[in-house]
């Protein structure tokens, strides 16, 4: 029974992206480890673990909510990405 954990910075993935990621990782595990068996699907656990931006560093720099929103667009309380304003 595989357990897959995907770690990411909170605020990068919206609800639709998370759903797609969970589905596609599951599909990949069915294909690779389950040899295509549909029965194997019910044994796959996939979890997205989100951490606050202050818990991450890339090249010694911590991302801020503002940097994430300006790069990826903000995510509203409903989990849907808000369009970035045009420059």
C-alpha positions as CSV (number, residue, x, y, z in Angstrom):
1,X,0.0,0.0,0.0
2,X,1.9,3.1,-1.2
3,X,1.8,6.4,0.8
4,X,2.8,9.4,-1.3
5,X,3.4,12.8,0.3
6,X,3.8,15.9,-1.9
7,X,5.3,18.9,0.0
8,X,4.7,22.4,-1.3
9,X,4.6,26.0,-0.2
10,X,1.1,27.1,0.9
11,X,-0.5,29.4,-1.6
12,X,1.0,28.0,-4.8
13,X,-1.6,25.4,-5.7
14,X,-5.3,26.2,-5.9
15,X,-8.1,23.6,-5.3
16,X,-8.4,22.5,-8.9
17,X,-4.6,22.0,-9.2
18,X,-4.6,20.0,-6.0
19,X,-7.4,17.8,-7.3
20,X,-5.6,17.3,-10.6
21,X,-2.3,16.5,-8.9
22,X,-3.9,13.9,-6.6
23,X,-5.7,12.2,-9.5
24,X,-2.6,12.1,-11.8
25,X,-0.2,10.8,-9.1
26,X,-2.8,8.1,-8.3
27,X,-3.0,7.2,-12.0
28,X,0.7,7.0,-12.3
29,X,1.0,4.7,-9.3
30,X,-1.7,2.4,-10.8
31,X,0.3,2.3,-14.0
32,X,3.8,1.8,-12.6
33,X,3.4,-0.1,-9.3
34,X,0.0,-1.6,-9.9
35,X,0.8,-2.7,-13.5
36,X,-2.4,-1.1,-14.7
37,X,-4.7,-3.0,-12.3
38,X,-7.8,-1.0,-11.5
39,X,-8.0,-2.9,-8.2
40,X,-4.7,-1.4,-7.1
41,X,-6.2,2.2,-7.1
42,X,-8.0,1.6,-3.8
43,X,-4.7,1.0,-2.0
44,X,-3.0,4.3,-2.9
45,X,-2.8,7.1,-0.4
46,X,-1.7,10.5,-1.7
47,X,-1.4,13.6,0.5
48,X,-0.5,17.2,-0.2
49,X,1.3,18.8,2.7
50,X,1.5,22.6,2.6
51,X,3.9,24.5,4.7
52,X,4.0,28.3,5.3
53,X,6.3,30.2,3.1
54,X,8.5,31.0,6.1
55,X,9.3,27.3,6.4
56,X,11.0,27.2,3.0
57,X,14.1,28.6,1.5
58,X,15.4,28.6,-2.1
59,X,18.9,29.7,-2.6
60,X,18.9,31.1,0.9
61,X,15.9,33.3,0.3
62,X,12.5,32.8,1.9
63,X,9.4,33.3,-0.3
64,X,6.8,35.7,1.0
65,X,3.0,35.6,0.4
66,X,3.5,38.7,-1.8
67,X,6.1,37.0,-3.9
68,X,4.0,33.9,-4.3
69,X,0.9,35.9,-5.2
70,X,2.8,38.0,-7.7
71,X,4.3,34.9,-9.3
72,X,1.4,32.5,-9.2
73,X,-1.7,34.6,-8.4
74,X,-3.4,34.8,-5.0
75,X,-5.8,32.1,-3.9
76,X,-9.1,33.1,-2.5
77,X,-10.8,31.7,0.6
78,X,-12.8,29.4,-1.7
79,X,-9.6,27.7,-2.9
80,X,-9.9,29.3,-6.4
81,X,-7.0,31.2,-7.9
82,X,-7.6,34.9,-8.2
83,X,-6.4,36.4,-11.5
84,X,-3.2,38.4,-11.3
85,X,-3.6,42.1,-12.1
86,X,-2.1,43.1,-15.4
87,X,1.1,45.2,-15.2
